[in-house]
Amino acid sequence: MTLNKLKIGKTETPGNLLLAPMADVTNLAFRLLCRQNGADITYTEMISADALLNENRKSLFKGLSSPQDRPFGIQLVGNSPEKLREAALFIESEYRPELIDVNMGCPAQRIIRIGCGSALLNSKTLVYEIISELTGALKTPVTVKIRILEKNEKTLELARLIEKAGASALTVHGRKAKQMYSGTSDLMAIRAVKRELSIPVIANGDIRDEESAETALDFTGCDGIMIGRAAMGNPFVFKRIRHYLETGEKLEFNRQTRQLEDFKSYIALLEEHNLSSSTNLRMHSHWFTKGLRGSRQIRGKINNLKDGEAITELIKNTSQEKY
Ligand SMILES: Cc1cc2nc3c(=O)[nH]c(=O)nc-3n(C[C@H](O)[C@H](O)[C@H](O)COP(=O)(O)O)c2cc1C
């Protein structure tokens, strides 16, 4: 297995590793860090079409990018074809992302209660309307992210419909919405979608290291893989997987040094892009210190600090030798 090129619409990347959209995680600083570690395409967290149209400041902020953060995709969440179109046109002219993605997979109650995310998977007509409305109005390629349905045939039917409506790529998380994050991602179901479509299909779910990346690519035959949770506090996972796919060898690394350095780089990127005050650094600290020797002490100290500024100072002055 080697690292393959990926082409979505006009966007071509030398590799096929994608960072998954993750709420409160994939801000610009985190995306840049994953990219420096080898992610080929990154996605913003989901942005509500309604909130964007209401010029909600926080939502406008989520779409921000930088010249180094390319190619990137902005993910929208919504259920009205018209509002999604308006929001997407705004995004296209204001942020000029290479891709605009539609969230059709989020199983969170607060999202499905309002008929968005994975709730859309129950209505083929609406899915078709949304995607064709977007592909008809935008110059930017539209990608879609789904979960699998109860029956394989239903998933395939939906996938065909998404392709017919003009989507340029489809990401499949191999879990059903009702599973949330339990069980495992069904590679067989993802493979069936890949075999059914002509547009690129991206496999997602449980890819966390060299082996799972290789298995997902080999087994499904997918055009790319998308990594979510394994990158949280651990953007280095992209470097490991990339190296393995390119050389067949595993990268030697010192987790202790690596993770603390990545955390420091993350903090520097947050400062550089003025994101420190809008990021929940306590939450991110938890991920960046996960599994580290001495993580209990660092976390204990962090819990006693009053704000992100204090956490920043602590991490900047933390040397790995102390732990
Ligand atoms: C904290 C968190 C936030 C997420 N937010 C989003 C989101 O905004 N949009 C989306 O499509 N999926 C979201 N997801 C789902 C991921 O993109 C991905 O599909 C899922 O985590 C499975 O991939 P993984 O096993 O590599 O984590 C989120 C997942 C997590 C853990």
Ligand as a Chemical Component Dictionary entry (heavy atoms), coordinates in Angstrom:
data_LIG
# 
_chem_comp.id                   LIG 
_chem_comp.type                 NON-POLYMER 
_chem_comp.pdbx_formal_charge   0 
_chem_comp.three_letter_code    LIG 
# 
loop_
_chem_comp_atom.comp_id 
_chem_comp_atom.atom_id 
_chem_comp_atom.alt_atom_id 
_chem_comp_atom.type_symbol 
_chem_comp_atom.charge 
_chem_comp_atom.model_Cartn_x 
_chem_comp_atom.model_Cartn_y 
_chem_comp_atom.model_Cartn_z 
_chem_comp_atom.pdbx_ordinal 
LIG C1  C1  C 0 -15.281 16.102 19.328 1  
LIG C2  C2  C 0 -15.857 15.700 17.999 2  
LIG C3  C3  C 0 -16.496 16.623 17.224 3  
LIG C4  C4  C 0 -17.030 16.271 15.965 4  
LIG N1  N1  N 0 -17.603 17.223 15.196 5  
LIG C5  C5  C 0 -18.011 16.915 13.932 6  
LIG C6  C6  C 0 -18.459 17.924 13.033 7  
LIG O1  O1  O 0 -18.477 19.124 13.344 8  
LIG N2  N2  N 0 -18.871 17.518 11.802 9  
LIG C7  C7  C 0 -18.841 16.207 11.404 10 
LIG O2  O2  O 0 -19.212 15.901 10.272 11 
LIG N3  N3  N 0 -18.411 15.240 12.234 12 
LIG C8  C8  C 0 -17.968 15.569 13.465 13 
LIG N4  N4  N 0 -17.451 14.597 14.264 14 
LIG C9  C9  C 0 -17.299 13.225 13.739 15 
LIG C10 C10 C 0 -15.901 13.040 13.105 16 
LIG O3  O3  O 0 -15.723 13.907 12.001 17 
LIG C11 C11 C 0 -15.699 11.592 12.634 18 
LIG O4  O4  O 0 -16.649 11.283 11.661 19 
LIG C12 C12 C 0 -15.843 10.574 13.770 20 
LIG O5  O5  O 0 -15.156 11.006 14.925 21 
LIG C13 C13 C 0 -15.298 9.184  13.350 22 
LIG O6  O6  O 0 -13.966 9.256  12.963 23 
LIG P1  P1  P 0 -12.749 8.860  13.986 24 
LIG O7  O7  O 0 -12.991 7.458  14.430 25 
LIG O8  O8  O 0 -11.497 9.023  13.155 26 
LIG O9  O9  O 0 -12.816 9.819  15.123 27 
LIG C14 C14 C 0 -16.951 14.932 15.524 28 
LIG C15 C15 C 0 -16.332 13.984 16.339 29 
LIG C16 C16 C 0 -15.771 14.353 17.544 30 
LIG C17 C17 C 0 -15.078 13.305 18.389 31 
# 
loop_
_chem_comp_bond.comp_id 
_chem_comp_bond.atom_id_1 
_chem_comp_bond.atom_id_2 
_chem_comp_bond.value_order 
_chem_comp_bond.pdbx_ordinal 
LIG C1  C2  SING 1  
LIG C2  C3  SING 2  
LIG C2  C16 DOUB 3  
LIG C3  C4  DOUB 4  
LIG C4  N1  SING 5  
LIG C4  C14 SING 6  
LIG N1  C5  DOUB 7  
LIG C5  C6  SING 8  
LIG C5  C8  SING 9  
LIG C6  O1  DOUB 10 
LIG C6  N2  SING 11 
LIG N2  C7  SING 12 
LIG C7  O2  DOUB 13 
LIG C7  N3  SING 14 
LIG N3  C8  DOUB 15 
LIG C8  N4  SING 16 
LIG N4  C9  SING 17 
LIG N4  C14 SING 18 
LIG C9  C10 SING 19 
LIG C10 O3  SING 20 
LIG C10 C11 SING 21 
LIG C11 O4  SING 22 
LIG C11 C12 SING 23 
LIG C12 O5  SING 24 
LIG C12 C13 SING 25 
LIG C13 O6  SING 26 
LIG O6  P1  SING 27 
LIG P1  O7  DOUB 28 
LIG P1  O8  SING 29 
LIG P1  O9  SING 30 
LIG C14 C15 DOUB 31 
LIG C15 C16 SING 32 
LIG C16 C17 SING 33 
# 
